[in-house]
Amino acid sequence: MLELVAAFICLTTLLTYVNYRFIGLPPAIGVMVTALLFSLILQGLSLIGFPGLEERVEGLMNQIDFNDLLMHWMLSFLLFAGALHVNLGDLRSYRWPIGLLATIGVLIATVVIGYLAHWVFAMFGWDVPLIYCLLFGALISPTDPIAVLGALRTANASKPLKTTIVGESLFNDGTAVVVFTVLLGIIQLGETPSVSDTAILFAREAIGGVVFGGLIGYATYRMIKSIEQYQVEVMLTLALVIGGSAMCYELHVSAPIAMVVAGLIIGNLGRNLAMNDMTRRYMDGFWELIDDMLNALLFALIGLELLLLPFNWLHLAAGGVLAVAVLASRLLTVAPAIVLLRRWREVPRGTVRVLTWGGLRGGVSVALALSLPVGDERDLLLSITYIVVLSSILVQGLTIGKVVRRVSAQP
């Protein structure tokens, strides 16, 4: 295990250096691009008769459980770090568009993408059951908070747009995981759960995550308020994330949602009422460093996954078509919510375009795809998911700033 951790951290650091020194793309996306190029170079060396290095890296990658690493640990750290800098008052002001997109929006996107995928797969000659297509819709429908936060750091979006995109991405994982779990249960058990069972599952995962996150976040806030020692206060937040995530999985509640709620409490109540200037400076520095490092590790892992996935030209073509379909479903989800919102408050021009283009997919979708049961359907959906995620991050992630600036420049 120590060898694996050392090798992966050293490789990610080298890729980060190469991007910063020679490529100059935004940090997370640049690391992923560098990792992709590294993967292609390894495959090229294998084709000309030097397979040793590729086999060595593949062996290390096969030891990593991407789904467990991201969904059980990395996501909690990244969501907590992201939520620390989100203003709770802003979230409350835009709660309706955030709530609609994070719940009903995910359900609509799941159905739309699922049926479009079923049609596209049939067009390419793949006989994929509809239930697997809907499962693909569920895993690809949530916007990825890590990719979204990374892309919006350099985009000068207005507060309403930024708050809506970030807020939706922080909370829609809970809805998507419940829908994914229900559909996966239908495949594994061969029967459709009742409405009451589904409601209980949603309440336990999503609402349970909100309640538990609120409890541990408030308890940690009270502890921070009772002392003036920045080392201990930073350690309290670290223990909150590590211990809280472990307890979430014991209690079967959503750890990502719990960490978002806890991060909002520490970032708002804790920052304003319990920390002095020195503690704020160290707290921000520590969690920004954790956020940057884990982002680099995650995007490097996404880039290196290329070594493990079976691709052919049909996969690339189908993935490209479905990437457009995912964008279309995003538009169908966003537009009605914004039209409805315009009845109660003024909405800036270009909101639909920015929200549509800013709905990036990322590591969460790949992690859910990796948890599918072994079989031909899993291999196909995993490859297609990977292509859609790469398209989203590379195309939308690198151009969201231009879209925001173009919309902002309009009278």
N, C-alpha and C positions, 0 to 999 in steps of 0.2 A: 504493500500500500504506500509506504514512504517513497519507494522508487517511482510509483505512478504519479504521486503528487509532485515530486521534485521535477520529473520530466515534463509534466504538463505546465507547471508554473514557469519553468525555464523557457519552454517553447513559446508560451503566450507572451512572455516578456520580450523575447527576440522578435516576435511578430509585431508587437506594439512599437518597439524601437524602429523597425524597418518602415512601418507606416508613418511614424512621426518624422523620421529622418529623410525618407525618399518619396513617399506617396502623398501624404498631407491631407488625407480624407478625415472626416469627423472620426474621433477615436474609436468608438465601438464598431461602426461600419467599416472603417479602415482596417481594423484588426481582422474582421471577417473576410474582407476582400483579400488581405494578405494570406490568411489561412487557406482560402480557396485556391489562390495561386500556388501556394506550397503543396496543396493536395494534387493539383494538376501536374506540377513538376515531378512529384513522386510517381504518379501514374505514367508520366512520360519516360522516366528513368526505367520503370519496369518494362515498358514496351520495347526499349532498346537493349534490354538484357541485364539490367541492374535492379533486381526486385528487392534486395535486402532491406533497404531503408524503409520502403513502403510497407513491407511485411512487419517490420519492427514497430512502426507507428500504428499500423492496424491492430497489432497485438495489444498495444497500450490502450487504444480507443475501445477495443472490445471489453476491457476490464471496467470501463466506466458505465454505470447505469444512469444514462442521461435523464430518464424520467424521474428516478428517485432523487438524483442530485438536484435537479431544478425544482421539481414540484414540492419536495419535502424540505429543502434547505435554502438554496440560492434565492428562490423567489421570495421567501419570507424576508431575507436581508434586504433585497432590492426594493421590495414594496415598502418596507418600513423606512428605508432611507429616502425613497421618493416622497412618501407621505409627510415626512418631517417638514417639508418646505411648501406644503399645500395649505393655503389659508382656509380655515373651516368656514369662515363667513362667506367667502366666495363660493364654496361648494354648496352652502345653504341657499345662496341666491340663485344658483343654476341647478337646483335639485331636480326640477321637472325634466329638462332635457337629458340630464345625466341618468336619472332613474328610468326614463323611457328607453334610452339607448342601451342601458346595461341589462335590462330585463326583457321587455317586449321586443326590442331591437335584436337581441341575440336569438330569440325564438323565431322571429320572422326570417332572419338571415340563415338559420339552420335549415328551415324548410326550403327557402328559395335556392340556396346553394346545393342542398341535397338533390333536388329535382333537376337542376341544371347539370350537376355532376353525373346523374344517372343517364341523362341524354348524351352528354359528351363521351362518357365511357362506351355507350352503345355505338356512337359514331365511330370510335376507334376500334371497335370489334371486341371490347371487353364486356363479358357478361357479369356485371357486379350487382348483387341484390340491392334493392332500394334501401333496406335497413342500413347497409354499409355506407351507401351514399349519404344518407341522413347523418350517420355517425361522422362522416367526413365534414358535413356541414356544421355539426356541433363543435368539432375540434378546431375548425378554421374560422368560425364566426367571431370569437372574441378578439378585440384589438389587444395587442400585446403591450402591457404597461412599460416594460423595459425598453422596447424599441421606440415607443411613442415618446417617453421622457427624454431619451437620447436625441431623437430627431428635433424635438421642440426646443431644446436648449439653445440652438443657434437660429431658430426661426422667431422673428419678431412678431408673433401673433398677438392679437388683442386679448385682453383679460377674459372676456366671455368665451372666445374660441379656445384659448389655452385651458381654461378651467373646465370646459365641457369635455374636451378631448381627454385630458388627463384624468378627470373624475370618472368618466366612463371606463377608461382602460384600467383604473384601479379596482373597480367594483364588478366588471362584467365577467371576470373569471369564475366567480361563484355560480352565476347562472349557467355558464357554459359547462362547468364541471358536473353540475346536477343533470343537465340534459344529456351530456355524454355518458354519465353513469347509468341513467335510465335506459338509454338505447343499447349500451353495452350489456346491461342486464337482460334485455330482451334477447340478444344474440346468444348469450351464455346459458340462460335458463329456458329459452324458447317460449316465453310467455310475457305478455304485456302487464306491467305492474298497474295496480288500481290507482285511481286519482288520489285517494287518501294516502297510499304508500308514497306516491310521488310528492305530495304536499309535505308529508312528514320528513322525507329526505331533504327537500328544499329548506324546510324550517330548521332542521338539525344542522345542515351544512352552512347555509347563508346566515340565517337569523342567529343561530348558535354562535357563528363566528363573530358577528357584530357584538353580541352580548359578552362573550368571553374576552374579545379584544378590548372592549370598554372596561371590563373589570380589571384586567392586568395592566392596562394602560393607566387607569386612574390610580391603582395601587402604587405603581412605579412613580407616577407624578407626585403622590403624597410623600413617598420616601425621598425623592429628589428635593422636594421643598423643605424637608426637615434637616438638611445638611448643607454645608458650603464647602465642598471638596470635589473639584472637577474630576479627579481620577475615579473616585467612587461613583459619581453620577454617570460618567460614561460607561463604567462597568455595569451599572444597573440597567442601562438600556441594552447593552450587549446580552446580559442575562435574560432580559425580557424577551428578546428575539429568539435566542437559542432555547431557553426553557419553555417559553410560550409556544413555540412551534412544536416541540416534542409533546407538550400536553394536549395541543390541538388534535394530534393524530391519535392520542389515547382516548380522547373524548369524542372523536369522529365529527369534529366541526372544522370549518374551512380555515386553515392556517393563513392563506393569503389575505382573506377578508379580515381576520383578527389582527394581522400585522398592520394592515392599512388603518384600521380604527385606532389601534394603539399608537401608531405613528402620528396620526392626526392629533391625538390627545397630548402626546409629548411635545409635538411641534408647535402647538398652539397654547394650551394651558401651561405646560412645562416651560416653554421658551419665555412666555410673557410674565408668568407669576412665580416661577421657582428657580430661575437661573440668573446668575450675575453675568457680566460681560465676558469674563474669562471662561466660564463654563460654556456659554454659547459658542465662543470661538473654538474651543477644543471639541465640543460636541459636533459642530458643523464640520470641522476639519476631519475628525475621525470617520464620520458616516459618509462624507464625500469621498474619502479615500477608499472605504469599503465598497461604495457604490461603483467607483471607477474601476477598481480591480476586478470585482465580480462581473461587471459588464464586459471587460476585456476577456476574462476567462470564458464567459458564456458565448460571446460572439466568435471567439477562436474555436470553441467546441462545435458550434454550428458549421463553421467553415470546414473543419476537419472531418465532420460526419460524411462529407462527400466520398471519402475513401471507403465507407462501409455500405453505401447504397448502390443497388443495381440500377443503372440507367441505360436507356436507349433513346433513339430519336423520337419514337412514339411517345415516350414519357415526357420528353421535353416539349413536344408539340401540344399534348393534352394538358400539361401543366401551364403552358402559356395561355391556352384558351380558358382554363379554369381561373387563372389569375385575373383575366378580364371579367369573368363571371362573378368572382368575389367582389371586384370593384363595383360591378353593376348592382349586386345585392346590397352593398354598402349604401349606394345612392338611393335604392328603394327603401332602405331602413331610415336613413337620415332625413330625406326630404319631407315625409309626412310629419315627423316629429317637429321639424323646424316650422313648417306651415302651421301646425297646431299652436306652437309657441307664439307665433306672430300675432295671434288673436289677443294675447294678454300683455305683451311687451315688445319693444322695438328690438329687432334682430339685425345686426350689421349685414350689409350686402356681401355676397360671396361666402356666407356661412356654410351653405350646403356644399360648395366646392371644397372648402378647406377641411370640413369634417369628413367628407368622402375621401379625399386624398390623404388625410392624416390618420386614417384607420389602418395602421400598420399591423401586420401579422409577424410573429416572431417565435421565440423559443418555446413558449407555452404550447403552441400548436404542434411543434415537433415532439415535445415531451408526451402529449396526449396520444399522438400517432404511434409512438413507441410502445404505449401500453396496450395496443390492440392485440387480440389473440393471434398467435402464430398461424400463418396461412398465406395463400396467394393474395387474398384481399388486403392483408396487412402490408405485404411488400409493395403492392401497387399504390395503396393510399399513402404509405410512408414516403415513397418517391415523389408522388404528386404534391403532397404537403410540403416537402422540402423545396420543390421548385417554386411553389406559390409563395412560400416564406421568403426565399431568396429574391424573387421578383419584387415582392412588397418592400423589403428592406433596401435593396439596391436602387430601384426606380423611385418609389415614393419617398423613402427615407432621404435620398440625396437631393430630391427636388421640392420637398415640402416648403423649404424656405423661400424658393422662388415663387411658389403658388401663393404663399402668404403675402409676400411683398407685392405681387401683382394685384391681389385683391385689395390690399391696403392703399395702393396707389390710385385706385379707381375713385372718382368723385362720388 
